[in-house]
Amino acid sequence: MPLVTFTATLRRHLDAPPAEVPGGTVREALEAAFRGNPRLRGYVLDDQGRLRKHVAVFVDGALVIDRDGLADPVRPGSGIHVMQALSGG
């Protein structure tokens, strides 16, 4: 099963321990992770279910391409890392 991890900054504000979850796409894996903590969903996804602008997701070290549908494939053993994107000016 894919392993979903969240940055330490996010874990300070929400209960977001690493979790092995079922799923063949980024969306399926994230939705499985959100079942354990519904507040997490609101931080990562907007009201339309797309990644928020300040969030970046990597699968096996590669940035997720489909920020709207989250249809990027994941494999058993994939690492999915959710982090805050750098912003500011």
mmCIF file as gemmi writes it, N, C-alpha and C atoms, coordinates in Angstrom:
data_model
loop_
_atom_site.group_PDB
_atom_site.id
_atom_site.type_symbol
_atom_site.label_atom_id
_atom_site.label_alt_id
_atom_site.label_comp_id
_atom_site.label_asym_id
_atom_site.label_entity_id
_atom_site.label_seq_id
_atom_site.pdbx_PDB_ins_code
_atom_site.Cartn_x
_atom_site.Cartn_y
_atom_site.Cartn_z
_atom_site.occupancy
_atom_site.B_iso_or_equiv
_atom_site.pdbx_formal_charge
_atom_site.auth_seq_id
_atom_site.auth_asym_id
_atom_site.pdbx_PDB_model_num
ATOM 1 N N . MET Axp A 1 ? 0.846 -1.189 0 1 0 ? 1 A 1
ATOM 2 C CA . MET Axp A 1 ? 0 0 0 1 0 ? 1 A 1
ATOM 3 C C . MET Axp A 1 ? 0.887 1.245 0 1 0 ? 1 A 1
ATOM 4 N N . PRO Axp A 2 ? 0.416 2.319 -0.647 1 0 ? 2 A 1
ATOM 5 C CA . PRO Axp A 2 ? 1.164 3.579 -0.599 1 0 ? 2 A 1
ATOM 6 C C . PRO Axp A 2 ? 1.252 4.112 0.829 1 0 ? 2 A 1
ATOM 7 N N . LEU Axp A 3 ? 2.341 4.823 1.11 1 0 ? 3 A 1
ATOM 8 C CA . LEU Axp A 3 ? 2.537 5.457 2.411 1 0 ? 3 A 1
ATOM 9 C C . LEU Axp A 3 ? 2.396 6.963 2.232 1 0 ? 3 A 1
ATOM 10 N N . VAL Axp A 4 ? 1.417 7.569 2.911 1 0 ? 4 A 1
ATOM 11 C CA . VAL Axp A 4 ? 1.19 9.013 2.856 1 0 ? 4 A 1
ATOM 12 C C . VAL Axp A 4 ? 1.845 9.645 4.076 1 0 ? 4 A 1
ATOM 13 N N . THR Axp A 5 ? 2.702 10.647 3.834 1 0 ? 5 A 1
ATOM 14 C CA . THR Axp A 5 ? 3.342 11.378 4.924 1 0 ? 5 A 1
ATOM 15 C C . THR Axp A 5 ? 3.077 12.872 4.752 1 0 ? 5 A 1
ATOM 16 N N . PHE Axp A 6 ? 3.09 13.575 5.862 1 0 ? 6 A 1
ATOM 17 C CA . PHE Axp A 6 ? 2.84 15.015 5.884 1 0 ? 6 A 1
ATOM 18 C C . PHE Axp A 6 ? 4.019 15.708 6.55 1 0 ? 6 A 1
ATOM 19 N N . THR Axp A 7 ? 4.297 16.952 6.155 1 0 ? 7 A 1
ATOM 20 C CA . THR Axp A 7 ? 5.419 17.692 6.728 1 0 ? 7 A 1
ATOM 21 C C . THR Axp A 7 ? 5.22 17.914 8.222 1 0 ? 7 A 1
ATOM 22 N N . ALA Axp A 8 ? 6.332 18.144 8.904 1 0 ? 8 A 1
ATOM 23 C CA . ALA Axp A 8 ? 6.288 18.39 10.348 1 0 ? 8 A 1
ATOM 24 C C . ALA Axp A 8 ? 5.454 19.624 10.677 1 0 ? 8 A 1
ATOM 25 N N . THR Axp A 9 ? 5.511 20.636 9.832 1 0 ? 9 A 1
ATOM 26 C CA . THR Axp A 9 ? 4.721 21.851 10.066 1 0 ? 9 A 1
ATOM 27 C C . THR Axp A 9 ? 3.239 21.519 10.108 1 0 ? 9 A 1
ATOM 28 N N . LEU Axp A 10 ? 2.78 20.727 9.18 1 0 ? 10 A 1
ATOM 29 C CA . LEU Axp A 10 ? 1.371 20.328 9.149 1 0 ? 10 A 1
ATOM 30 C C . LEU Axp A 10 ? 1.03 19.461 10.351 1 0 ? 10 A 1
ATOM 31 N N . ARG Axp A 11 ? 1.925 18.56 10.721 1 0 ? 11 A 1
ATOM 32 C CA . ARG Axp A 11 ? 1.664 17.674 11.861 1 0 ? 11 A 1
ATOM 33 C C . ARG Axp A 11 ? 1.582 18.439 13.173 1 0 ? 11 A 1
ATOM 34 N N . ARG Axp A 12 ? 2.202 19.61 13.241 1 0 ? 12 A 1
ATOM 35 C CA . ARG Axp A 12 ? 2.102 20.427 14.46 1 0 ? 12 A 1
ATOM 36 C C . ARG Axp A 12 ? 0.69 20.969 14.656 1 0 ? 12 A 1
ATOM 37 N N . HIS Axp A 13 ? -0.023 21.194 13.569 1 0 ? 13 A 1
ATOM 38 C CA . HIS Axp A 13 ? -1.354 21.799 13.642 1 0 ? 13 A 1
ATOM 39 C C . HIS Axp A 13 ? -2.489 20.781 13.581 1 0 ? 13 A 1
ATOM 40 N N . LEU Axp A 14 ? -2.24 19.662 12.948 1 0 ? 14 A 1
ATOM 41 C CA . LEU Axp A 14 ? -3.267 18.628 12.789 1 0 ? 14 A 1
ATOM 42 C C . LEU Axp A 14 ? -2.662 17.266 13.092 1 0 ? 14 A 1
ATOM 43 N N . ASP Axp A 15 ? -3.492 16.36 13.55 1 0 ? 15 A 1
ATOM 44 C CA . ASP Axp A 15 ? -3.043 14.994 13.774 1 0 ? 15 A 1
ATOM 45 C C . ASP Axp A 15 ? -2.894 14.334 12.409 1 0 ? 15 A 1
ATOM 46 N N . ALA Axp A 16 ? -1.662 14.217 11.936 1 0 ? 16 A 1
ATOM 47 C CA . ALA Axp A 16 ? -1.433 13.691 10.591 1 0 ? 16 A 1
ATOM 48 C C . ALA Axp A 16 ? -0.235 12.744 10.582 1 0 ? 16 A 1
ATOM 49 N N . PRO Axp A 17 ? -0.348 11.616 11.274 1 0 ? 17 A 1
ATOM 50 C CA . PRO Axp A 17 ? 0.766 10.667 11.271 1 0 ? 17 A 1
ATOM 51 C C . PRO Axp A 17 ? 0.893 9.993 9.902 1 0 ? 17 A 1
ATOM 52 N N . PRO Axp A 18 ? 2.061 9.472 9.575 1 0 ? 18 A 1
ATOM 53 C CA . PRO Axp A 18 ? 2.192 8.701 8.337 1 0 ? 18 A 1
ATOM 54 C C . PRO Axp A 18 ? 1.181 7.56 8.34 1 0 ? 18 A 1
ATOM 55 N N . ALA Axp A 19 ? 0.65 7.247 7.156 1 0 ? 19 A 1
ATOM 56 C CA . ALA Axp A 19 ? -0.365 6.198 7.081 1 0 ? 19 A 1
ATOM 57 C C . ALA Axp A 19 ? -0.216 5.399 5.798 1 0 ? 19 A 1
ATOM 58 N N . GLU Axp A 20 ? -0.213 4.079 5.925 1 0 ? 20 A 1
ATOM 59 C CA . GLU Axp A 20 ? -0.307 3.213 4.754 1 0 ? 20 A 1
ATOM 60 C C . GLU Axp A 20 ? -1.777 3.118 4.401 1 0 ? 20 A 1
ATOM 61 N N . VAL Axp A 21 ? -2.098 3.43 3.148 1 0 ? 21 A 1
ATOM 62 C CA . VAL Axp A 21 ? -3.5 3.506 2.736 1 0 ? 21 A 1
ATOM 63 C C . VAL Axp A 21 ? -3.69 2.777 1.409 1 0 ? 21 A 1
ATOM 64 N N . PRO Axp A 22 ? -4.911 2.306 1.142 1 0 ? 22 A 1
ATOM 65 C CA . PRO Axp A 22 ? -5.182 1.715 -0.165 1 0 ? 22 A 1
ATOM 66 C C . PRO Axp A 22 ? -5.352 2.81 -1.211 1 0 ? 22 A 1
ATOM 67 N N . GLY Axp A 23 ? -5.175 2.455 -2.455 1 0 ? 23 A 1
ATOM 68 C CA . GLY Axp A 23 ? -5.438 3.4 -3.532 1 0 ? 23 A 1
ATOM 69 C C . GLY Axp A 23 ? -4.516 3.203 -4.71 1 0 ? 23 A 1
ATOM 70 N N . GLY Axp A 24 ? -5.065 3.44 -5.9 1 0 ? 24 A 1
ATOM 71 C CA . GLY Axp A 24 ? -4.294 3.342 -7.133 1 0 ? 24 A 1
ATOM 72 C C . GLY Axp A 24 ? -3.98 4.689 -7.745 1 0 ? 24 A 1
ATOM 73 N N . THR Axp A 25 ? -4.575 5.759 -7.174 1 0 ? 25 A 1
ATOM 74 C CA . THR Axp A 25 ? -4.297 7.12 -7.628 1 0 ? 25 A 1
ATOM 75 C C . THR Axp A 25 ? -4.013 7.988 -6.407 1 0 ? 25 A 1
ATOM 76 N N . VAL Axp A 26 ? -3.477 9.17 -6.663 1 0 ? 26 A 1
ATOM 77 C CA . VAL Axp A 26 ? -3.228 10.099 -5.564 1 0 ? 26 A 1
ATOM 78 C C . VAL Axp A 26 ? -4.532 10.416 -4.847 1 0 ? 26 A 1
ATOM 79 N N . ARG Axp A 27 ? -5.61 10.669 -5.602 1 0 ? 27 A 1
ATOM 80 C CA . ARG Axp A 27 ? -6.894 10.996 -4.969 1 0 ? 27 A 1
ATOM 81 C C . ARG Axp A 27 ? -7.361 9.871 -4.054 1 0 ? 27 A 1
ATOM 82 N N . GLU Axp A 28 ? -7.333 8.64 -4.529 1 0 ? 28 A 1
ATOM 83 C CA . GLU Axp A 28 ? -7.791 7.512 -3.709 1 0 ? 28 A 1
ATOM 84 C C . GLU Axp A 28 ? -6.966 7.385 -2.432 1 0 ? 28 A 1
ATOM 85 N N . ALA Axp A 29 ? -5.664 7.547 -2.55 1 0 ? 29 A 1
ATOM 86 C CA . ALA Axp A 29 ? -4.798 7.43 -1.375 1 0 ? 29 A 1
ATOM 87 C C . ALA Axp A 29 ? -5.05 8.571 -0.389 1 0 ? 29 A 1
ATOM 88 N N . LEU Axp A 30 ? -5.176 9.8 -0.897 1 0 ? 30 A 1
ATOM 89 C CA . LEU Axp A 30 ? -5.431 10.927 0.003 1 0 ? 30 A 1
ATOM 90 C C . LEU Axp A 30 ? -6.787 10.794 0.681 1 0 ? 30 A 1
ATOM 91 N N . GLU Axp A 31 ? -7.809 10.413 -0.071 1 0 ? 31 A 1
ATOM 92 C CA . GLU Axp A 31 ? -9.143 10.26 0.529 1 0 ? 31 A 1
ATOM 93 C C . GLU Axp A 31 ? -9.108 9.216 1.64 1 0 ? 31 A 1
ATOM 94 N N . ALA Axp A 32 ? -8.347 8.145 1.448 1 0 ? 32 A 1
ATOM 95 C CA . ALA Axp A 32 ? -8.216 7.13 2.502 1 0 ? 32 A 1
ATOM 96 C C . ALA Axp A 32 ? -7.522 7.729 3.727 1 0 ? 32 A 1
ATOM 97 N N . ALA Axp A 33 ? -6.513 8.564 3.512 1 0 ? 33 A 1
ATOM 98 C CA . ALA Axp A 33 ? -5.823 9.212 4.639 1 0 ? 33 A 1
ATOM 99 C C . ALA Axp A 33 ? -6.753 10.187 5.352 1 0 ? 33 A 1
ATOM 100 N N . PHE Axp A 34 ? -7.602 10.885 4.605 1 0 ? 34 A 1
ATOM 101 C CA . PHE Axp A 34 ? -8.515 11.863 5.199 1 0 ? 34 A 1
ATOM 102 C C . PHE Axp A 34 ? -9.581 11.201 6.066 1 0 ? 34 A 1
ATOM 103 N N . ARG Axp A 35 ? -9.902 9.945 5.804 1 0 ? 35 A 1
ATOM 104 C CA . ARG Axp A 35 ? -10.92 9.258 6.614 1 0 ? 35 A 1
ATOM 105 C C . ARG Axp A 35 ? -10.512 9.221 8.083 1 0 ? 35 A 1
ATOM 106 N N . GLY Axp A 36 ? -9.229 9.172 8.342 1 0 ? 36 A 1
ATOM 107 C CA . GLY Axp A 36 ? -8.749 9.173 9.719 1 0 ? 36 A 1
ATOM 108 C C . GLY Axp A 36 ? -8.718 10.557 10.345 1 0 ? 36 A 1
ATOM 109 N N . ASN Axp A 37 ? -8.795 11.605 9.536 1 0 ? 37 A 1
ATOM 110 C CA . ASN Axp A 37 ? -8.763 12.979 10.035 1 0 ? 37 A 1
ATOM 111 C C . ASN Axp A 37 ? -9.426 13.908 9.018 1 0 ? 37 A 1
ATOM 112 N N . PRO Axp A 38 ? -10.74 14.086 9.1 1 0 ? 38 A 1
ATOM 113 C CA . PRO Axp A 38 ? -11.466 14.914 8.127 1 0 ? 38 A 1
ATOM 114 C C . PRO Axp A 38 ? -10.969 16.36 8.047 1 0 ? 38 A 1
ATOM 115 N N . ARG Axp A 39 ? -10.438 16.925 9.131 1 0 ? 39 A 1
ATOM 116 C CA . ARG Axp A 39 ? -9.926 18.306 9.085 1 0 ? 39 A 1
ATOM 117 C C . ARG Axp A 39 ? -8.753 18.427 8.115 1 0 ? 39 A 1
ATOM 118 N N . LEU Axp A 40 ? -8.03 17.363 7.956 1 0 ? 40 A 1
ATOM 119 C CA . LEU Axp A 40 ? -6.889 17.354 7.056 1 0 ? 40 A 1
ATOM 120 C C . LEU Axp A 40 ? -7.312 17.626 5.614 1 0 ? 40 A 1
ATOM 121 N N . ARG Axp A 41 ? -8.446 17.093 5.219 1 0 ? 41 A 1
ATOM 122 C CA . ARG Axp A 41 ? -8.948 17.283 3.852 1 0 ? 41 A 1
ATOM 123 C C . ARG Axp A 41 ? -9.097 18.761 3.528 1 0 ? 41 A 1
ATOM 124 N N . GLY Axp A 42 ? -9.661 19.528 4.443 1 0 ? 42 A 1
ATOM 125 C CA . GLY Axp A 42 ? -9.87 20.951 4.224 1 0 ? 42 A 1
ATOM 126 C C . GLY Axp A 42 ? -8.58 21.742 4.11 1 0 ? 42 A 1
ATOM 127 N N . TYR Axp A 43 ? -7.518 21.241 4.676 1 0 ? 43 A 1
ATOM 128 C CA . TYR Axp A 43 ? -6.231 21.915 4.558 1 0 ? 43 A 1
ATOM 129 C C . TYR Axp A 43 ? -5.588 21.611 3.204 1 0 ? 43 A 1
ATOM 130 N N . VAL Axp A 44 ? -5.715 20.377 2.741 1 0 ? 44 A 1
ATOM 131 C CA . VAL Axp A 44 ? -5.031 19.934 1.528 1 0 ? 44 A 1
ATOM 132 C C . VAL Axp A 44 ? -5.828 20.253 0.263 1 0 ? 44 A 1
ATOM 133 N N . LEU Axp A 45 ? -7.16 20.08 0.313 1 0 ? 45 A 1
ATOM 134 C CA . LEU Axp A 45 ? -8.004 20.264 -0.874 1 0 ? 45 A 1
ATOM 135 C C . LEU Axp A 45 ? -8.94 21.451 -0.706 1 0 ? 45 A 1
ATOM 136 N N . ASP Axp A 46 ? -9.271 22.103 -1.828 1 0 ? 46 A 1
ATOM 137 C CA . ASP Axp A 46 ? -10.237 23.202 -1.779 1 0 ? 46 A 1
ATOM 138 C C . ASP Axp A 46 ? -11.658 22.644 -1.883 1 0 ? 46 A 1
ATOM 139 N N . ASP Axp A 47 ? -12.647 23.526 -1.986 1 0 ? 47 A 1
ATOM 140 C CA . ASP Axp A 47 ? -14.052 23.1 -2.017 1 0 ? 47 A 1
ATOM 141 C C . ASP Axp A 47 ? -14.404 22.277 -3.254 1 0 ? 47 A 1
ATOM 142 N N . GLN Axp A 48 ? -13.618 22.4 -4.318 1 0 ? 48 A 1
ATOM 143 C CA . GLN Axp A 48 ? -13.859 21.628 -5.537 1 0 ? 48 A 1
ATOM 144 C C . GLN Axp A 48 ? -13.046 20.33 -5.567 1 0 ? 48 A 1
ATOM 145 N N . GLY Axp A 49 ? -12.324 20.05 -4.49 1 0 ? 49 A 1
ATOM 146 C CA . GLY Axp A 49 ? -11.549 18.818 -4.416 1 0 ? 49 A 1
ATOM 147 C C . GLY Axp A 49 ? -10.196 18.888 -5.103 1 0 ? 49 A 1
ATOM 148 N N . ARG Axp A 50 ? -9.744 20.097 -5.454 1 0 ? 50 A 1
ATOM 149 C CA . ARG Axp A 50 ? -8.43 20.282 -6.073 1 0 ? 50 A 1
ATOM 150 C C . ARG Axp A 50 ? -7.406 20.609 -4.993 1 0 ? 50 A 1
ATOM 151 N N . LEU Axp A 51 ? -6.145 20.357 -5.304 1 0 ? 51 A 1
ATOM 152 C CA . LEU Axp A 51 ? -5.093 20.736 -4.356 1 0 ? 51 A 1
ATOM 153 C C . LEU Axp A 51 ? -5.112 22.237 -4.147 1 0 ? 51 A 1
ATOM 154 N N . ARG Axp A 52 ? -4.997 22.645 -2.907 1 0 ? 52 A 1
ATOM 155 C CA . ARG Axp A 52 ? -4.892 24.08 -2.619 1 0 ? 52 A 1
ATOM 156 C C . ARG Axp A 52 ? -3.575 24.605 -3.186 1 0 ? 52 A 1
ATOM 157 N N . LYS Axp A 53 ? -3.57 25.896 -3.495 1 0 ? 53 A 1
ATOM 158 C CA . LYS Axp A 53 ? -2.392 26.503 -4.122 1 0 ? 53 A 1
ATOM 159 C C . LYS Axp A 53 ? -1.151 26.415 -3.244 1 0 ? 53 A 1
ATOM 160 N N . HIS Axp A 54 ? -1.331 26.413 -1.936 1 0 ? 54 A 1
ATOM 161 C CA . HIS Axp A 54 ? -0.175 26.396 -1.035 1 0 ? 54 A 1
ATOM 162 C C . HIS Axp A 54 ? 0.295 24.989 -0.679 1 0 ? 54 A 1
ATOM 163 N N . VAL Axp A 55 ? -0.255 23.973 -1.334 1 0 ? 55 A 1
ATOM 164 C CA . VAL Axp A 55 ? 0.094 22.585 -1.026 1 0 ? 55 A 1
ATOM 165 C C . VAL Axp A 55 ? 0.749 21.939 -2.249 1 0 ? 55 A 1
ATOM 166 N N . ALA Axp A 56 ? 1.81 21.2 -2.011 1 0 ? 56 A 1
ATOM 167 C CA . ALA Axp A 56 ? 2.467 20.42 -3.061 1 0 ? 56 A 1
ATOM 168 C C . ALA Axp A 56 ? 2.455 18.956 -2.636 1 0 ? 56 A 1
ATOM 169 N N . VAL Axp A 57 ? 2.243 18.069 -3.597 1 0 ? 57 A 1
ATOM 170 C CA . VAL Axp A 57 ? 2.241 16.634 -3.33 1 0 ? 57 A 1
ATOM 171 C C . VAL Axp A 57 ? 3.252 15.98 -4.27 1 0 ? 57 A 1
ATOM 172 N N . PHE Axp A 58 ? 4.064 15.112 -3.699 1 0 ? 58 A 1
ATOM 173 C CA . PHE Axp A 58 ? 5.063 14.375 -4.463 1 0 ? 58 A 1
ATOM 174 C C . PHE Axp A 58 ? 4.772 12.884 -4.344 1 0 ? 58 A 1
ATOM 175 N N . VAL Axp A 59 ? 4.935 12.164 -5.455 1 0 ? 59 A 1
ATOM 176 C CA . VAL Axp A 59 ? 4.823 10.704 -5.455 1 0 ? 59 A 1
ATOM 177 C C . VAL Axp A 59 ? 6.179 10.161 -5.872 1 0 ? 59 A 1
ATOM 178 N N . ASP Axp A 60 ? 6.787 9.41 -4.993 1 0 ? 60 A 1
ATOM 179 C CA . ASP Axp A 60 ? 8.112 8.842 -5.245 1 0 ? 60 A 1
ATOM 180 C C . ASP Axp A 60 ? 9.092 9.917 -5.715 1 0 ? 60 A 1
ATOM 181 N N . GLY Axp A 61 ? 9.008 11.1 -5.11 1 0 ? 61 A 1
ATOM 182 C CA . GLY Axp A 61 ? 9.93 12.189 -5.403 1 0 ? 61 A 1
ATOM 183 C C . GLY Axp A 61 ? 9.553 13.073 -6.576 1 0 ? 61 A 1
ATOM 184 N N . ALA Axp A 62 ? 8.498 12.734 -7.314 1 0 ? 62 A 1
ATOM 185 C CA . ALA Axp A 62 ? 8.073 13.529 -8.475 1 0 ? 62 A 1
ATOM 186 C C . ALA Axp A 62 ? 6.822 14.331 -8.124 1 0 ? 62 A 1
ATOM 187 N N . LEU Axp A 63 ? 6.824 15.601 -8.498 1 0 ? 63 A 1
ATOM 188 C CA . LEU Axp A 63 ? 5.684 16.475 -8.236 1 0 ? 63 A 1
ATOM 189 C C . LEU Axp A 63 ? 4.448 15.974 -8.969 1 0 ? 63 A 1
ATOM 190 N N . VAL Axp A 64 ? 3.306 15.952 -8.283 1 0 ? 64 A 1
ATOM 191 C CA . VAL Axp A 64 ? 2.041 15.532 -8.885 1 0 ? 64 A 1
ATOM 192 C C . VAL Axp A 64 ? 1.691 16.492 -10.019 1 0 ? 64 A 1
ATOM 193 N N . ILE Axp A 65 ? 1.331 15.948 -11.159 1 0 ? 65 A 1
ATOM 194 C CA . ILE Axp A 65 ? 1.012 16.752 -12.338 1 0 ? 65 A 1
ATOM 195 C C . ILE Axp A 65 ? -0.452 17.174 -12.338 1 0 ? 65 A 1
ATOM 196 N N . ASP Axp A 66 ? -1.354 16.259 -12.018 1 0 ? 66 A 1
ATOM 197 C CA . ASP Axp A 66 ? -2.798 16.525 -12.082 1 0 ? 66 A 1
ATOM 198 C C . ASP Axp A 66 ? -3.285 17.099 -10.754 1 0 ? 66 A 1
ATOM 199 N N . ARG Axp A 67 ? -3.183 18.417 -10.599 1 0 ? 67 A 1
ATOM 200 C CA . ARG Axp A 67 ? -3.58 19.076 -9.348 1 0 ? 67 A 1
ATOM 201 C C . ARG Axp A 67 ? -5.101 19.14 -9.196 1 0 ? 67 A 1
ATOM 202 N N . ASP Axp A 68 ? -5.844 19.006 -10.284 1 0 ? 68 A 1
ATOM 203 C CA . ASP Axp A 68 ? -7.306 19.084 -10.217 1 0 ? 68 A 1
ATOM 204 C C . ASP Axp A 68 ? -7.932 17.716 -9.953 1 0 ? 68 A 1
ATOM 205 N N . GLY Axp A 69 ? -7.616 16.737 -10.779 1 0 ? 69 A 1
ATOM 206 C CA . GLY Axp A 69 ? -8.222 15.415 -10.646 1 0 ? 69 A 1
ATOM 207 C C . GLY Axp A 69 ? -7.466 14.47 -9.732 1 0 ? 69 A 1
ATOM 208 N N . LEU Axp A 70 ? -6.19 14.79 -9.486 1 0 ? 70 A 1
ATOM 209 C CA . LEU Axp A 70 ? -5.329 13.939 -8.646 1 0 ? 70 A 1
ATOM 210 C C . LEU Axp A 70 ? -5.307 12.496 -9.141 1 0 ? 70 A 1
ATOM 211 N N . ALA Axp A 71 ? -5.289 12.345 -10.474 1 0 ? 71 A 1
ATOM 212 C CA . ALA Axp A 71 ? -5.348 11.023 -11.084 1 0 ? 71 A 1
ATOM 213 C C . ALA Axp A 71 ? -3.97 10.4 -11.301 1 0 ? 71 A 1
ATOM 214 N N . ASP Axp A 72 ? -2.905 11.062 -10.855 1 0 ? 72 A 1
ATOM 215 C CA . ASP Axp A 72 ? -1.573 10.48 -10.995 1 0 ? 72 A 1
ATOM 216 C C . ASP Axp A 72 ? -1.577 9.102 -10.334 1 0 ? 72 A 1
ATOM 217 N N . PRO Axp A 73 ? -1.009 8.092 -11.004 1 0 ? 73 A 1
ATOM 218 C CA . PRO Axp A 73 ? -1.033 6.742 -10.431 1 0 ? 73 A 1
ATOM 219 C C . PRO Axp A 73 ? -0.047 6.583 -9.278 1 0 ? 73 A 1
ATOM 220 N N . VAL Axp A 74 ? -0.401 5.711 -8.355 1 0 ? 74 A 1
ATOM 221 C CA . VAL Axp A 74 ? 0.501 5.294 -7.286 1 0 ? 74 A 1
ATOM 222 C C . VAL Axp A 74 ? 0.543 3.774 -7.28 1 0 ? 74 A 1
ATOM 223 N N . ARG Axp A 75 ? 1.648 3.239 -6.796 1 0 ? 75 A 1
ATOM 224 C CA . ARG Axp A 75 ? 1.826 1.793 -6.741 1 0 ? 75 A 1
ATOM 225 C C . ARG Axp A 75 ? 1.877 1.344 -5.29 1 0 ? 75 A 1
ATOM 226 N N . PRO Axp A 76 ? 1.689 0.063 -5.049 1 0 ? 76 A 1
ATOM 227 C CA . PRO Axp A 76 ? 1.944 -0.426 -3.697 1 0 ? 76 A 1
ATOM 228 C C . PRO Axp A 76 ? 3.403 -0.091 -3.358 1 0 ? 76 A 1
ATOM 229 N N . GLY Axp A 77 ? 3.627 0.473 -2.215 1 0 ? 77 A 1
ATOM 230 C CA . GLY Axp A 77 ? 4.972 0.86 -1.826 1 0 ? 77 A 1
ATOM 231 C C . GLY Axp A 77 ? 5.366 2.274 -2.224 1 0 ? 77 A 1
ATOM 232 N N . SER Axp A 78 ? 4.501 2.969 -2.976 1 0 ? 78 A 1
ATOM 233 C CA . SER Axp A 78 ? 4.802 4.363 -3.331 1 0 ? 78 A 1
ATOM 234 C C . SER Axp A 78 ? 4.832 5.23 -2.084 1 0 ? 78 A 1
ATOM 235 N N . GLY Axp A 79 ? 5.654 6.267 -2.125 1 0 ? 79 A 1
ATOM 236 C CA . GLY Axp A 79 ? 5.671 7.272 -1.072 1 0 ? 79 A 1
ATOM 237 C C . GLY Axp A 79 ? 4.973 8.526 -1.564 1 0 ? 79 A 1
ATOM 238 N N . ILE Axp A 80 ? 3.956 8.965 -0.84 1 0 ? 80 A 1
ATOM 239 C CA . ILE Axp A 80 ? 3.216 10.186 -1.174 1 0 ? 80 A 1
ATOM 240 C C . ILE Axp A 80 ? 3.516 11.183 -0.071 1 0 ? 80 A 1
ATOM 241 N N . HIS Axp A 81 ? 4.142 12.303 -0.44 1 0 ? 81 A 1
ATOM 242 C CA . HIS Axp A 81 ? 4.538 13.297 0.555 1 0 ? 81 A 1
ATOM 243 C C . HIS Axp A 81 ? 3.755 14.58 0.312 1 0 ? 81 A 1
ATOM 244 N N . VAL Axp A 82 ? 3.056 15.047 1.338 1 0 ? 82 A 1
ATOM 245 C CA . VAL Axp A 82 ? 2.247 16.265 1.256 1 0 ? 82 A 1
ATOM 246 C C . VAL Axp A 82 ? 2.974 17.359 2.027 1 0 ? 82 A 1
ATOM 247 N N . MET Axp A 83 ? 3.193 18.497 1.363 1 0 ? 83 A 1
ATOM 248 C CA . MET Axp A 83 ? 3.908 19.592 2.014 1 0 ? 83 A 1
ATOM 249 C C . MET Axp A 83 ? 3.334 20.937 1.596 1 0 ? 83 A 1
ATOM 250 N N . GLN Axp A 84 ? 3.67 21.952 2.361 1 0 ? 84 A 1
ATOM 251 C CA . GLN Axp A 84 ? 3.276 23.307 2.029 1 0 ? 84 A 1
ATOM 252 C C . GLN Axp A 84 ? 4.229 23.82 0.962 1 0 ? 84 A 1
ATOM 253 N N . ALA Axp A 85 ? 3.653 24.41 -0.084 1 0 ? 85 A 1
ATOM 254 C CA . ALA Axp A 85 ? 4.483 25.017 -1.118 1 0 ? 85 A 1
ATOM 255 C C . ALA Axp A 85 ? 5.044 26.33 -0.59 1 0 ? 85 A 1
ATOM 256 N N . LEU Axp A 86 ? 6.23 26.677 -1.026 1 0 ? 86 A 1
ATOM 257 C CA . LEU Axp A 86 ? 6.821 27.951 -0.631 1 0 ? 86 A 1
ATOM 258 C C . LEU Axp A 86 ? 6.123 29.079 -1.37 1 0 ? 86 A 1
ATOM 259 N N . SER Axp A 87 ? 5.839 30.139 -0.665 1 0 ? 87 A 1
ATOM 260 C CA . SER Axp A 87 ? 5.209 31.298 -1.292 1 0 ? 87 A 1
ATOM 261 C C . SER Axp A 87 ? 5.644 32.542 -0.547 1 0 ? 87 A 1
ATOM 262 N N . GLY Axp A 88 ? 5.245 33.641 -1.07 1 0 ? 88 A 1
ATOM 263 C CA . GLY Axp A 88 ? 5.584 34.898 -0.412 1 0 ? 88 A 1
ATOM 264 C C . GLY Axp A 88 ? 6.276 35.832 -1.376 1 0 ? 88 A 1
ATOM 265 N N . GLY Axp A 89 ? 6.74 36.934 -0.842 1 0 ? 89 A 1
ATOM 266 C CA . GLY Axp A 89 ? 7.372 37.879 -1.755 1 0 ? 89 A 1
ATOM 267 C C . GLY Axp A 89 ? 8.268 38.823 -1.037 1 0 ? 89 A 1
